[in-house]
Amino acid sequence: MRGLPSHGMQRLPLLLSRLEKGLADGRTQGVATWSRQAFLEVDGERGLGPVVMMNAMRHLKQNLPETGITVAAIRNANHIGMLAYHAEKAARDGLIAIVMSTSEALVHPFGGTEAMLGTNPVAIGIPAGDRPFVLDLATSVVSMGKIRNHALGGVPIPLGWAVDAEGHPTQDPVAAQGGAIAPFGDAKGYGLGLAIELLVAALAGSAVSPDVQGTLDDCYPAHKGDLVILIDPASGAGAIPALIPYLDRLRLSRPLDAARPVAVPGDGAHARRTAALREGIALPQPLFEQLMAFKAA
Amino acid sequence: MRGLPSHGMQRLPLLLSRLEKGLADGRTQGVATWSRQAFLEVDGERGLGPVVMMNAMRHLKQNLPETGITVAAIRNANHIGMLAYHAEKAARDGLIAIVMSTSEALVHPFGGTEAMLGTNPVAIGIPAGDRPFVLDLATSVVSMGKIRNHALGGVPIPLGWAVDAEGHPTQDPVAAQGGAIAPFGDAKGYGLGLAIELLVAALAGSAVSPDVQGTLDDCYPAHKGDLVILIDPASGAGAIPALIPYLDRLRLSRPLDAARPVAVPGDGAHARRTAALREGIALPQPLFEQLMAFKAA
């Protein structure tokens, strides 16, 4: 509904197959244990990512009035889906959320050519009245899903998106799928992606990306990790309502192209979701048929 | 010593002037109060940024064994200097640190042309044996200091770094100084910079960038804010030593240019600091004379 099919219905056939094979368990919410008063250890027990995450966030909210900040480190859960969903949910509850996740190695280091990092996304949700601030970004310059779409359509990719298996920059989307995607923002984006890699592995005890499997296949348990930090803004000296006029000043500030106003992260997804609630979403025919086959089975 | 003079000795004359004028107070460490068990409110009382930050971090460490994660929100302190110093110090003590800061408005939104955001840096320190991971990045594509250096040398800047006062992309460093710098990494870097802007203001009660003064002038109190999160990795299921071989695999992975091995954030600064400890640092003659004049006064 937010216009990110790679993290929505497209994932469903793989997840159904993982459930069938016992690589995902639809009955568990994971086991959450407070190792410290504000630190929650979560063993996902092969549960579905969003289910385990929502359970972890419910726990985090329990100790939050006392501590002001809480963190959950999650291992052994399946793909979490889009992070924005969880960040937005927290923001709508008046809380700040920082969510991170790791994945299989798909991204090369800045100045490197081998897939050594996950796409390692981070989402940040901040309350702001009716339209909370919701940032959700992968630390790769583009998703592997987008490169796959170029390959399917026979459309070359821009130079700078990826290298091939030999490490040469390429515009061939098929060659790119066997190579590695670039980090976004050169050295800075690489640094951020690597920081997420290390933070998650260090705290959750999950694998580093070259050793991760199980979010793109239906053969292996999922070894990636997730991290979520909740902060109660009522603990601090600031005031959320004071931020809203600033966000509006941003939206009204002079754009580079008069036809494209400045946006605040979350605006686009909000508009797409609003339209989808009214109009529904389009499913590709092959995906629809795949899902009907699961329904019949 | 880390090769970042804009955040080192170059700041000293301005800080000395601010001390003389009472805009900075060299005697206070700020007043730190636990508003929640893991949330520290800090009024910097116009203290020097690094002094207030070090005091805040000492406090954060006190409650950390109990809570596993702690956060300090700092307002009313002067420029914090480089964030990496504090992130590295925590990492050398075996702790994870995430440090953020805001500044005067210097950066335009993605798709915008007006200076609406600070350069809003973030640093992340993670223990890793002898050479901790230390990321420290501004969310602008380049620092205003670097544009100033181009202006002094009469060297044009690359297209994409900045717009002029009318909002037109420019290669003229003088025009850029009156305009706005681009965020790094397009929409993603803009989103990250804005998230830092909002996180700091929401929790510290500091001003948003268009209303910030006092880190580049000696006329106004400093209204920006700082945020630091400490996490004790011993609270989690992960193991820091397991990360070190991964960092070495990154450094040894195939580079794009055989002459430039892949680096891990912090490697370059570590090498420059090691050389500076041996060889000293060069000060520009005018800066040296400016400092001698303060000494004489």
Contacts between the chains, C-beta under 8 A, distances in Angstrom:
chain1	res1	chain2	res2	distance
A	35	B	68	6.6
A	35	B	235	5.2
A	35	B	236	7.1
A	36	B	65	7.8
A	36	B	66	6.6
A	36	B	67	5.5
A	36	B	68	3.1
A	36	B	69	7.7
A	36	B	232	7.4
A	36	B	235	4.7
A	37	B	37	6.7
A	37	B	38	7.5
A	37	B	66	5.7
A	37	B	67	4.7
A	37	B	68	7.1
A	38	B	37	7.5
A	38	B	38	4.8
A	38	B	67	4.0
A	38	B	68	5.4
A	38	B	69	5.0
A	38	B	70	7.8
A	39	B	67	7.0
A	39	B	68	2.9
A	39	B	69	5.9
A	39	B	231	7.9
A	39	B	232	7.8
A	39	B	235	4.0
A	39	B	236	6.9
A	41	B	235	7.9
A	41	B	236	6.5
A	41	B	237	5.7
A	65	B	36	7.8
A	66	B	36	6.6
A	66	B	37	5.7
A	67	B	36	5.5
A	67	B	37	4.7
A	67	B	38	4.0
A	67	B	39	7.0
A	67	B	67	5.6
A	68	B	35	6.6
A	68	B	36	3.0
A	68	B	37	7.1
A	68	B	38	5.4
A	68	B	39	2.9
A	68	B	71	7.1
A	69	B	36	7.7
A	69	B	38	5.0
A	69	B	39	5.9
A	69	B	69	5.7
A	69	B	70	7.1
A	69	B	71	4.8
A	69	B	229	7.3
A	70	B	38	7.8
A	70	B	69	7.1
A	71	B	68	7.0
A	71	B	69	4.7
A	71	B	231	6.7
A	73	B	236	4.8
A	73	B	237	6.7
A	73	B	238	7.4
A	75	B	237	6.3
A	96	B	199	6.7
A	96	B	202	6.8
A	96	B	203	7.7
A	108	B	253	7.9
A	109	B	250	5.7
A	109	B	253	6.5
A	109	B	262	4.7
A	110	B	262	7.8
A	111	B	255	5.7
A	111	B	256	5.6
A	111	B	257	7.1
A	111	B	260	5.7
A	111	B	261	7.9
A	111	B	262	5.4
A	111	B	263	6.9
A	112	B	250	7.4
A	112	B	253	5.1
A	112	B	254	6.5
A	112	B	255	5.7
A	112	B	256	6.5
A	112	B	262	4.2
A	113	B	253	7.7
A	113	B	254	5.0
A	113	B	255	7.0
A	113	B	256	5.4
A	114	B	253	4.6
A	114	B	254	5.2
A	116	B	249	7.0
A	116	B	250	5.6
A	116	B	253	5.5
A	124	B	195	4.4
A	124	B	199	7.3
A	126	B	195	7.1
A	126	B	198	4.9
A	126	B	199	6.8
A	126	B	202	6.3
A	128	B	198	7.8
A	133	B	194	7.4
A	133	B	195	7.1
A	133	B	198	5.8
A	135	B	191	4.3
A	135	B	192	7.0
A	135	B	194	7.5
A	135	B	195	5.1
A	137	B	188	4.5
A	137	B	191	6.1
A	137	B	192	7.3
A	163	B	256	7.7
A	167	B	254	5.5
A	167	B	256	6.9
A	184	B	185	4.8
A	184	B	186	7.7
A	184	B	188	5.1
A	184	B	189	7.7
A	185	B	184	4.8
A	185	B	185	2.6
A	185	B	186	7.6
A	185	B	188	6.5
A	185	B	189	5.3
A	186	B	184	7.7
A	186	B	185	7.6
A	187	B	265	8.0
A	188	B	137	4.5
A	188	B	184	5.1
A	188	B	185	6.5
A	188	B	189	7.1
A	189	B	184	7.7
A	189	B	185	5.3
A	189	B	188	7.1
A	189	B	189	7.7
A	191	B	135	4.3
A	191	B	137	6.1
A	191	B	265	4.3
A	192	B	135	7.1
A	192	B	137	7.4
A	192	B	192	7.5
A	194	B	133	7.4
A	194	B	135	7.5
A	194	B	250	7.5
A	194	B	264	7.1
A	194	B	265	6.7
A	195	B	124	4.4
A	195	B	126	7.1
A	195	B	133	7.1
A	195	B	135	5.1
A	195	B	265	7.5
A	198	B	126	4.9
A	198	B	128	7.8
A	198	B	133	5.8
A	198	B	243	5.7
A	199	B	96	6.7
A	199	B	124	7.3
A	199	B	126	6.8
A	201	B	238	5.7
A	201	B	242	7.4
A	201	B	243	6.2
A	201	B	246	7.9
A	202	B	96	6.8
A	202	B	126	6.3
A	202	B	233	5.1
A	202	B	236	6.9
A	202	B	238	4.4
A	202	B	239	7.8
A	202	B	240	5.8
A	202	B	243	6.1
A	203	B	96	7.7
A	203	B	231	6.9
A	203	B	233	6.3
A	203	B	235	7.6
A	203	B	236	3.9
A	203	B	237	7.7
A	203	B	238	5.3
A	204	B	236	6.5
A	204	B	237	6.3
A	204	B	238	6.0
A	205	B	236	6.5
A	205	B	237	3.3
A	205	B	238	4.1
A	205	B	239	7.0
A	206	B	238	7.5
A	208	B	243	7.1
A	208	B	246	4.5
A	210	B	246	7.6
A	210	B	249	7.1
A	229	B	69	7.3
A	229	B	229	7.5
A	231	B	39	7.9
A	231	B	71	6.7
A	231	B	203	6.9
A	232	B	36	7.4
A	232	B	39	7.7
A	233	B	202	5.1
A	233	B	203	6.4
A	235	B	35	5.2
A	235	B	36	4.7
A	235	B	39	4.0
A	235	B	41	7.9
A	235	B	203	7.6
A	236	B	35	7.1
A	236	B	39	6.9
A	236	B	41	6.5
A	236	B	73	4.8
A	236	B	202	6.8
A	236	B	203	3.9
A	236	B	204	6.5
A	236	B	205	6.5
A	237	B	41	5.7
A	237	B	73	6.7
A	237	B	75	6.3
A	237	B	203	7.7
A	237	B	204	6.3
A	237	B	205	3.3
A	238	B	73	7.4
A	238	B	201	5.7
A	238	B	202	4.5
A	238	B	203	5.3
A	238	B	204	6.0
A	238	B	205	4.0
A	238	B	206	7.4
A	239	B	202	7.8
A	239	B	205	7.0
A	240	B	202	5.8
A	242	B	201	7.4
A	243	B	198	5.7
A	243	B	201	6.2
A	243	B	202	6.1
A	243	B	208	7.1
A	246	B	201	7.9
A	246	B	208	4.5
A	246	B	210	7.5
A	249	B	116	7.0
A	249	B	210	7.1
A	250	B	109	5.7
A	250	B	112	7.4
A	250	B	116	5.6
A	250	B	194	7.5
A	253	B	108	7.9
A	253	B	109	6.5
A	253	B	112	5.1
A	253	B	113	7.7
A	253	B	114	4.6
A	253	B	116	5.5
A	254	B	112	6.6
A	254	B	113	5.0
A	254	B	114	5.2
A	254	B	167	5.4
A	255	B	111	5.7
A	255	B	112	5.8
A	255	B	113	7.0
A	256	B	111	5.6
A	256	B	112	6.5
A	256	B	113	5.4
A	256	B	163	7.7
A	256	B	167	6.9
A	257	B	111	7.1
A	260	B	111	5.8
A	261	B	111	7.9
A	262	B	109	4.7
A	262	B	110	7.8
A	262	B	111	5.4
A	262	B	112	4.2
A	263	B	111	6.9
A	264	B	194	7.1
A	265	B	187	8.0
A	265	B	191	4.3
A	265	B	194	6.7
A	265	B	195	7.5
